[in-house]
Amino acid sequence: MNSVNRFVPDAAYRIRAADAAALTADAVISAGELVSPIGAPWNDAVKDGKVVVFMQGTAIVATGTYTVSIVTSANEDLSSAQTHQSLVIDPAVATSKWLEMLVDQVSLLKADPDAKYWGIALDIGGTTPSIKVEAYVLPPVGH
């Protein structure tokens, strides 16, 4: 059920659940079509294409390395993805704070004109890496 208040996590467009399996290798997570977060309750509010990817890592193995990137692709499965911006996840603080990445979907489309889809890519490396990731797409309130 959606909240009566707008832009709160229960009304967020979830792209990865908190209870999803831990990731131990590189992965891509689709956020849907460019310039339209499909299925988001607040879809009409994102008229300029700006959204925030809001995520948190849990159950992180500290010997791993973790980088999350915003990617675009002409393919729905995000194969042959083009990377646009990246953020290194610090295992020491990832479980205690939420990470945010402002995404301007219009700029993504300008940088990759053939792209129809976007999402996040997780580059996972190091010694026995493992991370659980919870991720949402939200409107850019306050940005």
C-alpha positions in Angstrom: 0.0 0.0 0.0 1.3 3.4 -0.9 1.8 6.0 1.8 -0.4 9.1 1.9 2.9 11.0 2.1 4.8 11.3 -1.1 8.4 10.3 -1.7 8.9 8.0 1.3 10.6 4.6 1.1 7.3 2.6 1.0 6.4 4.5 -2.1 9.8 4.0 -3.7 10.5 2.0 -6.8 12.6 -0.9 -5.4 15.1 -2.3 -7.8 16.7 -4.8 -5.3 15.2 -6.1 -2.1 17.0 -6.1 1.3 16.4 -9.9 1.5 17.8 -10.7 -2.0 20.7 -13.1 -2.1 24.2 -11.9 -1.5 26.2 -11.0 -4.5 29.6 -12.6 -4.9 30.4 -11.7 -8.5 29.8 -8.8 -10.8 26.1 -8.1 -11.4 23.8 -5.7 -13.2 20.4 -4.5 -11.9 17.9 -3.0 -14.2 16.1 0.3 -13.3 13.9 0.1 -16.4 13.5 2.3 -19.4 15.3 5.7 -19.6 13.4 8.8 -18.5 10.6 6.7 -17.0 10.9 4.6 -13.9 8.3 2.0 -14.9 5.9 1.1 -12.1 6.9 3.8 -9.7 4.0 5.3 -7.9 5.5 8.8 -8.3 6.2 8.3 -12.1 4.5 11.5 -13.2 6.6 13.6 -10.8 9.8 12.9 -12.6 9.2 15.1 -15.6 12.9 16.2 -16.1 14.3 12.7 -15.9 16.2 13.2 -12.6 16.1 10.5 -10.0 18.2 9.3 -7.1 19.5 5.7 -6.7 19.3 5.2 -3.0 21.1 2.0 -1.7 22.7 0.3 1.3 25.0 -2.6 1.5 24.7 -5.2 4.3 26.4 -8.4 5.2 29.6 -7.1 3.6 32.8 -9.2 3.6 35.5 -6.6 4.3 38.1 -8.4 2.1 36.1 -7.6 -1.0 36.1 -4.5 -3.2 32.8 -3.1 -4.3 32.0 -0.4 -6.9 28.5 0.6 -8.1 28.1 2.3 -11.4 25.2 3.9 -13.3 25.0 2.2 -16.7 22.9 2.4 -19.9 22.3 0.0 -22.7 20.3 -0.5 -25.9 19.3 -3.9 -24.5 16.8 -4.6 -21.8 19.2 -7.0 -20.0 21.8 -4.3 -19.9 24.3 -6.3 -21.9 26.9 -4.2 -23.6 26.4 -1.6 -20.9 28.0 1.8 -21.0 29.3 3.2 -17.7 28.5 6.8 -16.8 29.3 7.4 -13.1 30.7 5.3 -10.3 30.9 5.1 -6.5 33.2 3.0 -4.4 31.4 1.3 -1.5 33.5 1.4 1.6 32.8 -1.8 3.6 33.6 0.0 6.8 30.7 2.4 6.5 28.3 0.9 4.0 26.2 -0.9 6.6 25.7 2.3 8.7 24.6 4.7 6.0 22.6 5.0 2.8 24.5 5.9 -0.4 22.9 8.2 -2.9 23.7 8.7 -6.6 21.9 11.5 -8.5 21.0 10.3 -12.0 20.0 12.7 -14.8 18.4 10.3 -17.3 18.3 13.0 -20.0 22.1 13.4 -19.7 22.5 9.7 -19.9 20.5 9.6 -23.1 22.6 12.4 -24.6 25.8 10.6 -23.7 24.5 7.3 -25.1 21.9 8.1 -27.8 21.2 4.4 -28.6 20.4 3.5 -25.0 16.8 2.6 -24.1 17.4 1.2 -20.6 19.5 2.0 -17.5 20.4 0.5 -14.2 23.3 -0.1 -11.8 26.3 -2.4 -12.3 28.1 -3.8 -9.3 31.8 -4.5 -9.8 32.7 -7.1 -7.1 36.2 -8.2 -6.5 38.8 -9.1 -3.9 39.2 -12.1 -1.7 36.0 -14.0 -1.1 33.7 -10.9 -1.7 30.1 -11.0 -0.7 27.6 -8.1 -0.3 23.8 -7.8 0.1 22.5 -4.7 -1.6 19.1 -3.0 -1.1 18.4 -0.4 -3.8 15.6 2.0 -4.7 14.9 4.7 -7.3 13.5 7.9 -5.7 12.6 11.4 -6.9 15.4 13.9 -6.3 13.9 15.7 -3.3 16.4 18.2 -2.0 18.9 17.8 -4.9 
